[in-house]
Amino acid sequence: MSEESSVARPKPSEVTPDRLLHTGATDDVTPEDLVLSSGRDVTPATLEWARRRLEKEGRAAIDTQLP
């Protein structure tokens, strides 16, 4: 068995669709973007966390989430 085939892959229902993650240079980062890039569910609490983080760190907040 190859090493690649032994790696567990997430189910399609567990993967955030690319259309929901947009970090293009011309787009403003939204709290939803930051929440989704961190792997969390979008809830009032996580949106508030993201708003505070974006206020403090600006666009750089998402750079720490995405490679």
Backbone atoms as SQL, in Angstrom:
CREATE TABLE atoms (id INTEGER PRIMARY KEY, chain TEXT, resi INTEGER, resn TEXT, atom TEXT, x REAL, y REAL, z REAL);
INSERT INTO atoms VALUES
  (1, 'A', 1, 'MET', 'N', 0.850, -1.173, 0.000),
  (2, 'A', 1, 'MET', 'CA', 0.000, 0.000, 0.000),
  (3, 'A', 1, 'MET', 'C', 0.895, 1.235, 0.000),
  (4, 'A', 2, 'SER', 'N', 0.613, 2.200, -0.879),
  (5, 'A', 2, 'SER', 'CA', 1.435, 3.397, -0.939),
  (6, 'A', 2, 'SER', 'C', 1.107, 4.308, 0.237),
  (7, 'A', 3, 'GLU', 'N', 2.070, 5.168, 0.546),
  (8, 'A', 3, 'GLU', 'CA', 1.877, 6.092, 1.668),
  (9, 'A', 3, 'GLU', 'C', 0.697, 7.013, 1.405),
  (10, 'A', 4, 'GLU', 'N', 0.528, 7.452, 0.160),
  (11, 'A', 4, 'GLU', 'CA', -0.557, 8.366, -0.173),
  (12, 'A', 4, 'GLU', 'C', -1.927, 7.736, 0.044),
  (13, 'A', 5, 'SER', 'N', -2.069, 6.456, -0.290),
  (14, 'A', 5, 'SER', 'CA', -3.374, 5.823, -0.146),
  (15, 'A', 5, 'SER', 'C', -3.719, 5.520, 1.308),
  (16, 'A', 6, 'SER', 'N', -2.730, 5.567, 2.197),
  (17, 'A', 6, 'SER', 'CA', -3.008, 5.290, 3.607),
  (18, 'A', 6, 'SER', 'C', -3.398, 6.546, 4.384),
  (19, 'A', 7, 'VAL', 'N', -3.340, 7.707, 3.733),
  (20, 'A', 7, 'VAL', 'CA', -3.697, 8.960, 4.393),
  (21, 'A', 7, 'VAL', 'C', -5.219, 9.101, 4.415),
  (22, 'A', 8, 'ALA', 'N', -5.755, 9.370, 5.588),
  (23, 'A', 8, 'ALA', 'CA', -7.199, 9.544, 5.720),
  (24, 'A', 8, 'ALA', 'C', -7.617, 10.845, 5.051),
  (25, 'A', 9, 'ARG', 'N', -8.635, 10.788, 4.255),
  (26, 'A', 9, 'ARG', 'CA', -9.144, 11.975, 3.573),
  (27, 'A', 9, 'ARG', 'C', -10.510, 12.323, 4.156),
  (28, 'A', 10, 'PRO', 'N', -10.783, 13.640, 4.277),
  (29, 'A', 10, 'PRO', 'CA', -12.091, 14.028, 4.808),
  (30, 'A', 10, 'PRO', 'C', -13.204, 13.678, 3.829),
  (31, 'A', 11, 'LYS', 'N', -14.368, 13.467, 4.372),
  (32, 'A', 11, 'LYS', 'CA', -15.544, 13.233, 3.540),
  (33, 'A', 11, 'LYS', 'C', -15.894, 14.541, 2.838),
  (34, 'A', 12, 'PRO', 'N', -16.490, 14.475, 1.639),
  (35, 'A', 12, 'PRO', 'CA', -16.859, 15.714, 0.948),
  (36, 'A', 12, 'PRO', 'C', -17.715, 16.643, 1.810),
  (37, 'A', 13, 'SER', 'N', -18.552, 16.095, 2.669),
  (38, 'A', 13, 'SER', 'CA', -19.403, 16.934, 3.507),
  (39, 'A', 13, 'SER', 'C', -18.607, 17.662, 4.603),
  (40, 'A', 14, 'GLU', 'N', -17.365, 17.261, 4.834),
  (41, 'A', 14, 'GLU', 'CA', -16.526, 17.872, 5.864),
  (42, 'A', 14, 'GLU', 'C', -15.573, 18.930, 5.308),
  (43, 'A', 15, 'VAL', 'N', -15.575, 19.124, 4.007),
  (44, 'A', 15, 'VAL', 'CA', -14.649, 20.045, 3.365),
  (45, 'A', 15, 'VAL', 'C', -15.380, 21.336, 2.996),
  (46, 'A', 16, 'THR', 'N', -14.767, 22.468, 3.329),
  (47, 'A', 16, 'THR', 'CA', -15.354, 23.752, 2.960),
  (48, 'A', 16, 'THR', 'C', -15.169, 23.969, 1.464),
  (49, 'A', 17, 'PRO', 'N', -16.257, 24.234, 0.749),
  (50, 'A', 17, 'PRO', 'CA', -16.137, 24.464, -0.698),
  (51, 'A', 17, 'PRO', 'C', -15.263, 25.687, -0.997),
  (52, 'A', 18, 'ASP', 'N', -14.465, 25.607, -2.051),
  (53, 'A', 18, 'ASP', 'CA', -13.593, 26.710, -2.422),
  (54, 'A', 18, 'ASP', 'C', -14.356, 28.006, -2.623),
  (55, 'A', 19, 'ARG', 'N', -15.586, 27.924, -3.128),
  (56, 'A', 19, 'ARG', 'CA', -16.355, 29.143, -3.395),
  (57, 'A', 19, 'ARG', 'C', -16.639, 29.932, -2.115),
  (58, 'A', 20, 'LEU', 'N', -16.506, 29.285, -0.950),
  (59, 'A', 20, 'LEU', 'CA', -16.730, 29.978, 0.313),
  (60, 'A', 20, 'LEU', 'C', -15.461, 30.590, 0.890),
  (61, 'A', 21, 'LEU', 'N', -14.316, 30.186, 0.361),
  (62, 'A', 21, 'LEU', 'CA', -13.038, 30.720, 0.824),
  (63, 'A', 21, 'LEU', 'C', -12.464, 31.596, -0.281),
  (64, 'A', 22, 'HIS', 'N', -12.453, 32.889, -0.055),
  (65, 'A', 22, 'HIS', 'CA', -11.886, 33.785, -1.054),
  (66, 'A', 22, 'HIS', 'C', -10.978, 34.775, -0.354),
  (67, 'A', 23, 'THR', 'N', -9.715, 34.717, -0.693),
  (68, 'A', 23, 'THR', 'CA', -8.750, 35.601, -0.061),
  (69, 'A', 23, 'THR', 'C', -7.980, 36.391, -1.100),
  (70, 'A', 24, 'GLY', 'N', -8.596, 36.636, -2.241),
  (71, 'A', 24, 'GLY', 'CA', -7.941, 37.400, -3.291),
  (72, 'A', 24, 'GLY', 'C', -7.491, 38.763, -2.803),
  (73, 'A', 25, 'ALA', 'N', -6.470, 39.277, -3.406),
  (74, 'A', 25, 'ALA', 'CA', -5.886, 40.544, -2.973),
  (75, 'A', 25, 'ALA', 'C', -6.864, 41.708, -3.075),
  (76, 'A', 26, 'THR', 'N', -7.842, 41.603, -3.958),
  (77, 'A', 26, 'THR', 'CA', -8.774, 42.717, -4.134),
  (78, 'A', 26, 'THR', 'C', -10.012, 42.583, -3.260),
  (79, 'A', 27, 'ASP', 'N', -10.212, 41.448, -2.660),
  (80, 'A', 27, 'ASP', 'CA', -11.384, 41.223, -1.818),
  (81, 'A', 27, 'ASP', 'C', -11.091, 41.612, -0.379),
  (82, 'A', 28, 'ASP', 'N', -12.100, 42.193, 0.270),
  (83, 'A', 28, 'ASP', 'CA', -11.985, 42.423, 1.709),
  (84, 'A', 28, 'ASP', 'C', -12.239, 41.109, 2.422),
  (85, 'A', 29, 'VAL', 'N', -11.493, 40.870, 3.483),
  (86, 'A', 29, 'VAL', 'CA', -11.694, 39.670, 4.287),
  (87, 'A', 29, 'VAL', 'C', -12.883, 39.916, 5.197),
  (88, 'A', 30, 'THR', 'N', -13.825, 39.001, 5.188),
  (89, 'A', 30, 'THR', 'CA', -15.005, 39.132, 6.038),
  (90, 'A', 30, 'THR', 'C', -14.834, 38.262, 7.278),
  (91, 'A', 31, 'PRO', 'N', -15.601, 38.528, 8.319),
  (92, 'A', 31, 'PRO', 'CA', -15.552, 37.644, 9.478),
  (93, 'A', 31, 'PRO', 'C', -15.876, 36.196, 9.098),
  (94, 'A', 32, 'GLU', 'N', -16.801, 36.011, 8.160),
  (95, 'A', 32, 'GLU', 'CA', -17.140, 34.654, 7.712),
  (96, 'A', 32, 'GLU', 'C', -15.926, 33.958, 7.094),
  (97, 'A', 33, 'ASP', 'N', -15.148, 34.702, 6.310),
  (98, 'A', 33, 'ASP', 'CA', -13.933, 34.136, 5.714),
  (99, 'A', 33, 'ASP', 'C', -12.983, 33.633, 6.795),
  (100, 'A', 34, 'LEU', 'N', -12.793, 34.447, 7.807),
  (101, 'A', 34, 'LEU', 'CA', -11.864, 34.081, 8.874),
  (102, 'A', 34, 'LEU', 'C', -12.368, 32.874, 9.653),
  (103, 'A', 35, 'VAL', 'N', -13.646, 32.841, 9.948),
  (104, 'A', 35, 'VAL', 'CA', -14.219, 31.698, 10.669),
  (105, 'A', 35, 'VAL', 'C', -14.044, 30.429, 9.858),
  (106, 'A', 36, 'LEU', 'N', -14.410, 30.466, 8.582),
  (107, 'A', 36, 'LEU', 'CA', -14.312, 29.268, 7.750),
  (108, 'A', 36, 'LEU', 'C', -12.862, 28.831, 7.543),
  (109, 'A', 37, 'SER', 'N', -11.955, 29.780, 7.394),
  (110, 'A', 37, 'SER', 'CA', -10.559, 29.406, 7.190),
  (111, 'A', 37, 'SER', 'C', -9.945, 28.801, 8.446),
  (112, 'A', 38, 'SER', 'N', -10.549, 29.079, 9.594),
  (113, 'A', 38, 'SER', 'CA', -10.037, 28.504, 10.845),
  (114, 'A', 38, 'SER', 'C', -10.626, 27.118, 11.116),
  (115, 'A', 39, 'GLY', 'N', -11.568, 26.699, 10.258),
  (116, 'A', 39, 'GLY', 'CA', -12.163, 25.374, 10.415),
  (117, 'A', 39, 'GLY', 'C', -13.316, 25.340, 11.397),
  (118, 'A', 40, 'ARG', 'N', -13.783, 26.496, 11.801),
  (119, 'A', 40, 'ARG', 'CA', -14.878, 26.566, 12.770),
  (120, 'A', 40, 'ARG', 'C', -16.211, 26.739, 12.055),
  (121, 'A', 41, 'ASP', 'N', -17.272, 26.442, 12.761),
  (122, 'A', 41, 'ASP', 'CA', -18.615, 26.685, 12.242),
  (123, 'A', 41, 'ASP', 'C', -18.954, 28.159, 12.400),
  (124, 'A', 42, 'VAL', 'N', -19.745, 28.673, 11.472),
  (125, 'A', 42, 'VAL', 'CA', -20.189, 30.061, 11.555),
  (126, 'A', 42, 'VAL', 'C', -21.333, 30.143, 12.562),
  (127, 'A', 43, 'THR', 'N', -21.060, 30.782, 13.672),
  (128, 'A', 43, 'THR', 'CA', -22.042, 30.994, 14.739),
  (129, 'A', 43, 'THR', 'C', -21.899, 32.445, 15.194),
  (130, 'A', 44, 'PRO', 'N', -22.845, 32.956, 15.937),
  (131, 'A', 44, 'PRO', 'CA', -22.681, 34.320, 16.456),
  (132, 'A', 44, 'PRO', 'C', -21.377, 34.489, 17.259),
  (133, 'A', 45, 'ALA', 'N', -21.018, 33.493, 18.039),
  (134, 'A', 45, 'ALA', 'CA', -19.802, 33.590, 18.856),
  (135, 'A', 45, 'ALA', 'C', -18.539, 33.592, 17.999),
  (136, 'A', 46, 'THR', 'N', -18.480, 32.721, 16.987),
  (137, 'A', 46, 'THR', 'CA', -17.271, 32.688, 16.152),
  (138, 'A', 46, 'THR', 'C', -17.193, 33.916, 15.251),
  (139, 'A', 47, 'LEU', 'N', -18.333, 34.455, 14.836),
  (140, 'A', 47, 'LEU', 'CA', -18.316, 35.693, 14.055),
  (141, 'A', 47, 'LEU', 'C', -17.807, 36.860, 14.897),
  (142, 'A', 48, 'GLU', 'N', -18.205, 36.905, 16.150),
  (143, 'A', 48, 'GLU', 'CA', -17.713, 37.960, 17.044),
  (144, 'A', 48, 'GLU', 'C', -16.217, 37.813, 17.264),
  (145, 'A', 49, 'TRP', 'N', -15.737, 36.582, 17.448),
  (146, 'A', 49, 'TRP', 'CA', -14.293, 36.318, 17.578),
  (147, 'A', 49, 'TRP', 'C', -13.556, 36.838, 16.347),
  (148, 'A', 50, 'ALA', 'N', -14.098, 36.532, 15.170),
  (149, 'A', 50, 'ALA', 'CA', -13.460, 36.948, 13.925),
  (150, 'A', 50, 'ALA', 'C', -13.477, 38.469, 13.766),
  (151, 'A', 51, 'ARG', 'N', -14.571, 39.103, 14.121),
  (152, 'A', 51, 'ARG', 'CA', -14.647, 40.574, 14.034),
  (153, 'A', 51, 'ARG', 'C', -13.573, 41.227, 14.904),
  (154, 'A', 52, 'ARG', 'N', -13.447, 40.733, 16.136),
  (155, 'A', 52, 'ARG', 'CA', -12.429, 41.285, 17.041),
  (156, 'A', 52, 'ARG', 'C', -11.030, 41.064, 16.478),
  (157, 'A', 53, 'ARG', 'N', -10.785, 39.889, 15.962),
  (158, 'A', 53, 'ARG', 'CA', -9.453, 39.579, 15.430),
  (159, 'A', 53, 'ARG', 'C', -9.142, 40.430, 14.196),
  (160, 'A', 54, 'LEU', 'N', -10.131, 40.613, 13.324),
  (161, 'A', 54, 'LEU', 'CA', -9.908, 41.448, 12.138),
  (162, 'A', 54, 'LEU', 'C', -9.680, 42.910, 12.529),
  (163, 'A', 55, 'GLU', 'N', -10.367, 43.382, 13.545),
  (164, 'A', 55, 'GLU', 'CA', -10.145, 44.749, 14.021),
  (165, 'A', 55, 'GLU', 'C', -8.720, 44.920, 14.536),
  (166, 'A', 56, 'LYS', 'N', -8.231, 43.898, 15.228),
  (167, 'A', 56, 'LYS', 'CA', -6.899, 43.966, 15.832),
  (168, 'A', 56, 'LYS', 'C', -5.788, 43.742, 14.806),
  (169, 'A', 57, 'GLU', 'N', -5.955, 42.717, 13.938),
  (170, 'A', 57, 'GLU', 'CA', -4.866, 42.309, 13.047),
  (171, 'A', 57, 'GLU', 'C', -5.067, 42.699, 11.588),
  (172, 'A', 58, 'GLY', 'N', -6.277, 43.084, 11.233),
  (173, 'A', 58, 'GLY', 'CA', -6.544, 43.402, 9.838),
  (174, 'A', 58, 'GLY', 'C', -6.475, 42.152, 8.963),
  (175, 'A', 59, 'ARG', 'N', -6.180, 42.357, 7.687),
  (176, 'A', 59, 'ARG', 'CA', -6.126, 41.274, 6.724),
  (177, 'A', 59, 'ARG', 'C', -5.121, 40.190, 7.113),
  (178, 'A', 60, 'ALA', 'N', -4.105, 40.537, 7.867),
  (179, 'A', 60, 'ALA', 'CA', -3.095, 39.570, 8.278),
  (180, 'A', 60, 'ALA', 'C', -3.679, 38.438, 9.121),
  (181, 'A', 61, 'ALA', 'N', -4.834, 38.672, 9.714),
  (182, 'A', 61, 'ALA', 'CA', -5.459, 37.629, 10.545),
  (183, 'A', 61, 'ALA', 'C', -5.720, 36.367, 9.749),
  (184, 'A', 62, 'ILE', 'N', -6.097, 36.512, 8.495),
  (185, 'A', 62, 'ILE', 'CA', -6.407, 35.319, 7.692),
  (186, 'A', 62, 'ILE', 'C', -5.126, 34.657, 7.190),
  (187, 'A', 63, 'ASP', 'N', -4.052, 35.417, 7.058),
  (188, 'A', 63, 'ASP', 'CA', -2.796, 34.841, 6.571),
  (189, 'A', 63, 'ASP', 'C', -2.256, 33.775, 7.523),
  (190, 'A', 64, 'THR', 'N', -2.571, 33.882, 8.798),
  (191, 'A', 64, 'THR', 'CA', -2.104, 32.878, 9.744),
  (192, 'A', 64, 'THR', 'C', -2.946, 31.607, 9.676),
  (193, 'A', 65, 'GLN', 'N', -4.116, 31.695, 9.040),
  (194, 'A', 65, 'GLN', 'CA', -4.999, 30.536, 8.926),
  (195, 'A', 65, 'GLN', 'C', -4.738, 29.720, 7.666),
  (196, 'A', 66, 'LEU', 'N', -4.379, 30.407, 6.593),
  (197, 'A', 66, 'LEU', 'CA', -4.207, 29.745, 5.303),
  (198, 'A', 66, 'LEU', 'C', -2.733, 29.653, 4.951),
  (199, 'A', 67, 'PRO', 'N', -2.328, 28.536, 4.387),
  (200, 'A', 67, 'PRO', 'CA', -0.901, 28.411, 4.009),
  (201, 'A', 67, 'PRO', 'C', -0.509, 29.340, 2.886);
